[in-house]
Amino acid sequence: MKNQKKNKKKKTPVFKTKVKRDNTVEVEIQKTPDKTLTGRIIIYIIVFGMTVLMLVSLIILIIQVGGKI
């Protein structure tokens, strides 16, 4: 029972806010985007979108050049 409690990871919040003396709010990001689920999803969408758009644009370019000859 004690081993199970020790093995559990403590969840830290992603965002941490601080209030300075002049009443301004400072927001710190505690985790890197590749460690969070939403960050991973966004990274995968960006990488997938860039590769697909590049391939589609190359295919369109090949078709346009092939049609002129």
Backbone as JSON, one array per atom type, in Angstrom:
{
  "sequence": "MKNQKKNKKKKTPVFKTKVKRDNTVEVEIQKTPDKTLTGRIIIYIIVFGMTVLMLVSLIILIIQVGGKI",
  "N": [[0.83, -1.19, 0.0], [1.92, 1.26, 0.81], [3.92, 1.51, -1.1], [2.49, 1.98, -3.44], [1.5, 4.53, -3.05], [3.85, 6.03, -3.01], [4.76, 5.67, -5.61], [3.02, 7.08, -7.22], [2.73, 9.86, -9.33], [3.13, 13.31, -8.67], [0.89, 15.74, -9.67], [1.6, 18.65, -11.28], [0.51, 21.99, -11.7], [-0.13, 23.4, -14.94], [-0.04, 26.12, -15.54], [1.14, 28.84, -13.62], [0.36, 31.44, -11.49], [1.4, 34.64, -10.39], [1.23, 37.42, -8.21], [2.48, 40.59, -8.34], [4.12, 43.24, -6.46], [3.17, 45.65, -7.44], [0.59, 45.08, -8.18], [0.38, 43.7, -10.6], [-0.2, 40.91, -12.68], [1.58, 37.96, -13.09], [2.25, 35.35, -15.25], [3.41, 32.09, -15.3], [4.64, 29.39, -17.2], [4.69, 26.11, -16.37], [5.23, 23.57, -17.44], [6.7, 22.08, -20.36], [5.52, 22.29, -23.77], [5.62, 19.78, -25.07], [5.24, 17.96, -23.07], [2.64, 18.04, -22.26], [-0.73, 17.01, -22.97], [-2.38, 18.51, -24.73], [-0.44, 20.11, -25.9], [1.09, 18.2, -27.29], [-0.81, 17.31, -29.15], [-1.25, 19.64, -30.65], [1.33, 20.01, -31.71], [1.56, 17.71, -33.31], [-0.51, 18.18, -35.15], [0.43, 20.48, -36.44], [2.85, 19.55, -37.61], [1.88, 17.45, -39.24], [0.14, 18.92, -40.89], [1.95, 20.62, -42.2], [3.51, 18.8, -43.7], [1.58, 17.54, -45.32], [0.49, 19.73, -46.74], [2.77, 20.55, -48.14], [3.24, 18.31, -49.8], [0.86, 18.28, -51.3], [1.03, 20.76, -52.59], [3.3, 20.32, -54.17], [2.38, 18.29, -55.88], [0.33, 19.68, -57.25], [1.91, 21.62, -58.53], [3.49, 19.98, -60.2], [1.49, 19.0, -61.89], [0.61, 21.38, -63.12], [2.96, 22.2, -64.46], [3.33, 20.01, -66.11], [1.1, 20.23, -67.75], [1.64, 22.43, -69.36], [3.56, 21.67, -71.09]],
  "CA": [[0.0, 0.0, 0.0], [2.79, 2.43, 0.88], [4.65, 1.62, -2.35], [1.61, 2.56, -4.44], [1.42, 5.97, -2.79], [5.12, 6.61, -3.38], [4.94, 5.58, -7.05], [2.14, 8.01, -7.91], [3.36, 11.14, -9.64], [2.38, 14.49, -8.26], [0.53, 16.58, -10.8], [1.85, 20.07, -11.09], [-0.3, 22.77, -12.63], [0.56, 23.85, -16.15], [0.16, 27.56, -15.41], [1.28, 29.33, -12.25], [0.21, 32.88, -11.51], [1.96, 35.39, -9.26], [0.83, 38.83, -8.16], [3.62, 41.39, -7.91], [3.81, 44.32, -5.51], [2.41, 46.71, -8.09], [-0.69, 44.46, -8.54], [0.37, 43.11, -11.93], [-0.26, 39.44, -12.63], [2.61, 37.32, -13.89], [1.87, 33.96, -15.51], [4.53, 31.24, -15.66], [4.29, 28.08, -17.72], [5.5, 25.16, -15.62], [5.59, 22.41, -18.25], [6.95, 22.33, -21.77], [4.38, 21.83, -24.55], [5.68, 18.37, -25.45], [4.9, 17.14, -21.92], [1.2, 18.1, -22.03], [-1.53, 16.36, -24.01], [-2.79, 19.49, -25.74], [0.77, 20.5, -26.62], [1.43, 17.14, -28.24], [-1.81, 17.32, -30.23], [-0.98, 20.8, -31.5], [2.57, 19.74, -32.44], [1.27, 16.72, -34.36], [-1.33, 18.83, -36.19], [1.31, 21.38, -37.21], [3.78, 18.75, -38.43], [1.09, 16.76, -40.26], [-0.34, 19.92, -41.84], [3.05, 21.1, -43.03], [3.92, 17.77, -44.67], [0.5, 17.33, -46.29], [0.42, 20.91, -47.62], [3.92, 20.52, -49.02], [3.02, 17.28, -50.81], [-0.23, 18.71, -52.18], [1.52, 21.83, -53.44], [4.2, 19.72, -55.16], [1.55, 17.59, -56.88], [-0.31, 20.71, -58.07], [2.97, 22.21, -59.34], [3.83, 19.01, -61.24], [0.38, 18.96, -62.85], [0.64, 22.63, -63.88], [4.12, 22.18, -65.37], [3.07, 18.97, -67.11], [0.07, 20.69, -68.67], [2.18, 23.46, -70.25], [4.47, 21.07, -72.1]],
  "C": [[0.87, 1.26, 0.0], [3.55, 2.62, -0.43], [3.8, 2.26, -3.44], [1.51, 4.07, -4.27], [2.71, 6.67, -3.21], [5.3, 6.66, -4.89], [4.07, 6.56, -7.83], [2.86, 9.33, -8.13], [2.48, 12.28, -9.15], [2.12, 15.32, -9.49], [0.79, 18.03, -10.45], [0.99, 20.84, -12.08], [0.52, 23.26, -13.81], [0.89, 25.34, -16.04], [0.24, 27.93, -13.93], [1.22, 30.85, -12.3], [0.8, 33.49, -10.23], [1.45, 36.82, -9.35], [2.02, 39.61, -7.59], [3.17, 42.5, -6.96], [2.96, 45.42, -6.13], [1.09, 46.19, -8.68], [-0.76, 44.0, -9.99], [0.44, 41.59, -11.78], [0.78, 38.88, -13.58], [2.23, 35.85, -14.03], [3.12, 33.2, -15.96], [4.0, 29.92, -16.18], [5.24, 27.08, -17.09], [6.01, 24.01, -16.47], [5.86, 22.83, -19.68], [5.78, 21.76, -22.58], [4.42, 20.34, -24.92], [5.38, 17.44, -24.28], [3.4, 17.14, -21.63], [0.46, 17.47, -23.21], [-1.92, 17.34, -25.1], [-1.59, 19.97, -26.54], [1.18, 19.48, -27.66], [0.47, 17.12, -29.42], [-1.54, 18.46, -31.19], [0.29, 20.59, -32.32], [2.32, 18.76, -33.58], [0.45, 17.33, -35.49], [-0.46, 19.73, -37.06], [2.23, 20.59, -38.13], [3.03, 18.04, -39.55], [0.61, 17.75, -41.32], [0.76, 20.42, -42.75], [3.45, 20.07, -44.08], [2.84, 17.57, -45.73], [0.41, 18.51, -47.25], [1.6, 20.94, -48.59], [3.73, 19.49, -50.13], [1.93, 17.69, -51.8], [0.25, 19.82, -53.11], [2.49, 21.31, -54.5], [3.42, 19.0, -56.25], [0.88, 18.59, -57.81], [0.7, 21.34, -59.01], [3.37, 21.28, -60.49], [2.74, 18.95, -62.3], [0.38, 20.22, -63.71], [1.8, 22.65, -64.87], [3.92, 21.14, -66.46], [2.03, 19.39, -68.13], [0.57, 21.72, -69.67], [3.04, 22.86, -71.34], [3.69, 20.43, -73.22]]
}
